[in-house]
Amino acid sequence: MKRSAIIIAIVVLTSTIFPQARRGAAEIADEGVRYYESGNLQLALDSLTKAIELSSKPKISKAAKRTALFAAASDEEQLRERITFHDPITALAYLNRGHVHFARANMDLAIADYSMSIKLKPSNANALSHRSTAYLVSRQLSKAIDDARKAIKIEPTYIRGHLSLAMAFLESNRIKDAWEALNKAVQIEPNNAEVHFRRGDLNRLSGYADQAIADYDAATKLDPELPSPYSGRGAIRFDQGRYEEAIEQFSLAIKLDPRSLQAFRLRGYAYFAAGRDAEAERDFAKVLSIAPHFREEIEAGKAGIIRRRSSLPK
């Protein structure tokens, strides 16, 4: 196909995407975000998928077809790929749908959506940082580090980029590098609750429980509505065998963020360790209803708790 024909087709294509359709896509995308924030992940997924379809679907006019620009099917498919119109909201809709997949613990789909968002808007440090976290969870550590570094290169003072880099280094057993990345975040925003929470995580995973509690408490003081420090305190109390205190902390995290499968799963372990099996199974059922692939991990966690019980003095 000649270049002039492609240019004509682009003009015809973009002129047939009506402003009303764009407004509809934006409204549906906003609706999806509201569903996500309220914890209704399936409706969030449906809305954001619809918004992506509306904002990026090529619309080929009858006039274009009559000019035989798309006479050959192979030519049509190639041209569709080159001139598909993406509304400015498309990249954001992919990013938010990635968040939904992440909340459902489906890292492959989350990474795919974050990647599409980055493809449409390569300068988006936020999308790169979230993809870094998804890579981290799926144990693709070198990719997690690479994405975090790209995010920081785009926005050197972007806190989430430094925090993502710190946690990726930690999981790679590069403790010194993890502390350097985290200390950089502290320098940029010393009163950021998320920074204190992540420092608490780094202390907890390094075996410094008292320092971790101090950081989690500082994070809660700065932002009482941030759920993560409650889960962090719950994890420490669980490791200390203080299961009722752990349950209390995980319950507070769930109250603040009912989407958190991790908090439900960890509370389930605490219930199970405390001998409150019926309540544990309710939490595990909640997790499995959204992320059935967690079944093997949950069963392994329960088996570990049973072994721990049997090793205790009678």
N, C-alpha and C positions, 0 to 999 in steps of 0.2 A: 504494500500500500504506500502511496506517495505521501511525503511529509505534508503537503498542502491539504490532502484529504484528511489526514489525522487532525490537523489544526481546525478544519471545518467541523469535524466530528466533535472536537472538544468544545467548540462554541455551541453547537447544537445541544450537547450533553449538559453543560453547565447551565444553559438557559432553561432547561426543562426541569430543574430541581427547584421547586417552588419554595418561597419563603415560609409559607404555612407549614410545609413538611419539616423544615428546620426547627420552627418553633415547637411543633409537636414532639420532635425528637428531644429537644431540650427539656420540655416538661416531663416527658417520660423518664429521662435520665435522672432528673431531680427526684421524681417519685421513687426510682430505684434506690437512690441514696437514702431517702427517708425509710424505706423498708429495711435497708441494711442497718441503719442506726437503731431501728426498733427491734432488731434481731430476727426479722422474717426473711431469712436468706433465700428461700426459693422464689418468693415474689420479687425480691431484689434482683435475683439472677434473671428472671423473666423480663422485668422492665428494662434492665440495662442491655440485654440482648436485643430487645425490640428497638431501643434507642440507637444501638449500633447499626442495625439493619436500615432504619429510616435515614440515618445521617450519612451512610456511606454507599448505599445501593445505587449503581449506575442506572440512569433513566435514559433510554435511547428512543428518540422520537420517531414517529412514523415517517416524518420527512427524511430523516437520516437513512431509514431503511429503504425508502423509495429511491434514494440516490445510489443504492447498491454499494454503499460503503462497507456493508457487512455481508457481502455476498457469500464469502467462504467462511464456514464455521470456525476454522482455525484462526483466520484473520480476526474474526469477531472476538474470540477469547483473548488473543494477544492485545487487541485494542482495549478491551474492557480492563485488563490488568494495568494498562498504561494510563488510562484516563478516568478510572474510577474516582468520583468526587468524594472527598471526605469533608464533612462539616467540621468547623473548629471544635465542636463538642466531642467528636469521635474519639480522639486520643484520651480525653478525660473519662469517657464512658468505658473504654477498654481498661483504664487504670482502676476505676471503681469496680468493674466486674472482676478484675484481678483480686481486689480486696475481698470480694464475696467468696471466690474460690479459695483464697487463703484462709478465710474464716471457716470454710468447710474442710480445711486441711487437705485440699487437692492441689498440691504444689505444682504438678505438671501443667494444669490448666491455668493456675495463677501466673506461672512463668510465661506461658504462651500469651496471655493477655497483657502482662506488663511489657513483653517484647513488642507487641503490636503498638502499644502506646508510645514506646520509645522510637519505633520505626516512623511513626507519624509525627513525633515531636522529639527529635534526638537530643535537644538541649534540656529535657525535663529531668532535673536532678532528683525530684521526688520519685518518679517512676523507676529510675535506676536504683535508688536506695531501697525501694520496696522489692525490686527484683533481687537485689543483693540478699535481703532477708529470706526470700523464698528459696534462693539457692542455698543459703545457710541451713535452713530447715531440712532441705533435701540432701544435705551433706555434699554439695558441690562447692567446696570451700574456695578453690582457686577462682571460680567464677564470682563467688560472693565478694571476695577481696577486690577483684577487678572492677566490678560494678560500683562498689563503694568508693573506690579511688576515682572512677570516672565522675561520680556525683560530686565529689569534693573538688575536682578540677573545674567543673562547671560553676559550682558555687562554693568557694573556699570556706565560707562561714556557715555552711549548711549543717546544722547540728545532727540531723538524722544520718547524714553521710558519715560523719566521724563516729557516731555510735554504731552504725552498721559495720564499719571497718574494725572497730574495737572488738565486737562480738565475733566477727569472722576470724580475727587473729586469735582470739581466745580458743575458739573451737579447733583451730589449727595448732594449738599448743604453743603459740608464739606469744607468751605471756608478756614479755617486755614490750613488744610492739602493741599489744592490746592496751597496756597501761599508757603508752605514749599517745595512742589515738584518743583514749578516753580523757587524758589530761588536757589534750588540745580542746576537746569539747567543753571541759570545765573552764578553761581560759576564755572561751568565746561567750559562754552563757553560764556563769557560776550559780545563778539562781533558777536554773531550769529544772523542773521536777523530773523530767525524763532522764536528764543527765545523772541526777542523784540515784534514780532507780537503777540505771545501767551500771553505775559504779557499785551499787549494792549487789547486783548480779555478779559482777566481776569478783567482788570480795567473797560472796557466798560460794561461787564455783572454785575459788582459790583456797577455800577452807577457812576463811576468816568470818565466822558467823557474827561476832559482836559488831565488827565494823560494818558488815552488811546490814544488820538491823538498824544501826545508826543512820546509814544512808537511806534505807527504806523509810524510816521515820521522818527524815529531812524532806524526802520527796512528798510524803503525805502532808506534811506541814505546808509545803509550797502549793500543793494542789490536792486537796482532799478527795476530789472526784476522779483522780487517776487510779484505775483499778490494779495496775501491775504491782505496785509495792505491797498490796495486801497478799497477792499470790506469792510474792517473794518471802514475806514473813511466814506465810503458811508453809512454804517448802522447808524453811529452817525449823519450824516447830515440828513438822512431820519427821524430819531427820533426827530430831532430839527425842522422838517418841512422845511428844506432847500433842496427842492426836485431837483432843477436843479444842485446843487452842488453834490448831491447824484448820480444823473444820470452820471455826469462827472466822478466820482470816479469808479462807477460800469463799465462804458465803458472802462476805463483804465485797470481794472482787466480782462475784457473779451478780450481785445486786447492782453494781455499777456498770457492768458489761455482761448482759445475759447472752451475748454471742460467743463468749470465751469457752471454747471446747476444752482448752487446757485447764481452766479453773474447775470445770465440771469433772474432768478426768482426775485431777489431783484431789479434789474433795472426795470423789469416789474411793480413791485409795485410802484416804484418811478415815472415811467411814468404815471401810473394810478392815483396816488395821485396828479400829476401835471396837470391832465386833458388831457394828451396826450394818449388817449385811443387806437388809432390805433397802435401806437408804442408799447404800453403795450401788446396788443394782439399778436403782432409779437413775442415778447420775450416769452410770455406764450406758444405760439404755438411751439416755438423752444424747450422749456422744455418738453412739452407733447409729441412731436414727438419721444423723446428718453425715457422719463419716464412718461407714461400715468397715473401711479398711483398717480402722484402729483396733479391731477385735483381737488380733494376735498380740498387739502391744499391751492391751488391757489385761488379757489372760496372763501374759508374762509378768506384768506388774503384780497381779494377785498372787501368782506362784511365788514371787520373791517375798511378798509379805508373809505368806504361809511359812516359807523357810526361815524367815526372821523370827517368827513366833516360836518355831520348834527349837531354835537355837538358844532361846532365853532360858535362864535357870528356872526350874520348877518351883 
